[in-house]
Amino acid sequence: NPKAGSFMVNPRLQRIFTVITCFTPSAFVIQGIYSTILEKHLQAFIPQIQKLCEPIVNATIDTLVGGILNTPCFLPSASKFH
């Protein structure tokens, strides 16, 4: 009964679905993940290219945090879905 605030789903119905939750990562978390991956990838390149790791990661963080994650397309909760 959604009007009464009860949002229980019947276990027989719920067992056929996978429920996945995730959080919006902070800039610190994004930097840690992307830096690790990109540093390993850039090891095969010359040192001048390897030095670009930090600027690339920072540009990515600026794009994600400053732009993409702050748009109305990515709402903070399901209550604002509609």
N, C-alpha and C positions, 0 to 999 in steps of 0.2 A: 504494500500500500504506500505509494510514493507521497501521498498527501499527508500521511501520518508520520513520515520520517523513517519508515521501515524499508530498508533497501536490501533485505535478505534475498538471496538467490537460492532456489531449490538446489541442494547438492547433486541431485540427479541431472539437472541441467548444467550446473557449473562444471561437472567432471569432464565435459566434452570441450571446454575452453581452457586456454592458457592465459593466466593473468600476469601481465608484466608491468612493473612499475619502474620508473627511473627518475632521477633528479636532474635538474639543470646544473651542469657542472660550472664551478667557479673558474675564473681566469687561471688561478693557481693549478687546478686539476688539469685543465686543458693544456697548460704549458708543460706540465710534467709528462703527460701522455704523448703529446706531439713532439716534444723535444727528444724523448727517448727513441721514438720511431724514426724521426728524421735524421738524428745523429747516426744511427746504425746504417740507414740508407746511404747517407752522404760519405761514409767511410771509403767507398770505392772511387771517390772523386778526388781531384787535386785540392790542396789546402785552401785555395781561394774560394772554391765552391763550398767547402766545409764550413767556412766562416759565415756563410749566408744562413745557417741554421737558425740562429737567434732572430734575425730580422724577419725571416719567413714565418716563424712561429708567432712573433709579436704581431705581424700583419694579420695572421689568421685569427688570433685572439681579438684584435680590434674589429675585424669583420664579424665574427660570431657574437661577441658580447655587445658590441656597440651597434650592430645592425640587425643581424638575423634573429637573435634571441630576444630582442626587444620590440619585435613587430607584433601586431595584433594576431598574426597567424599562429603564434605559439603562446597560447593563453596559459596562465599559471595553474588553473584547476579545471576539473570537469564541470564544476558549477557554472562556469562561464562558457561552456561549450556551445550553447544555443544563443 
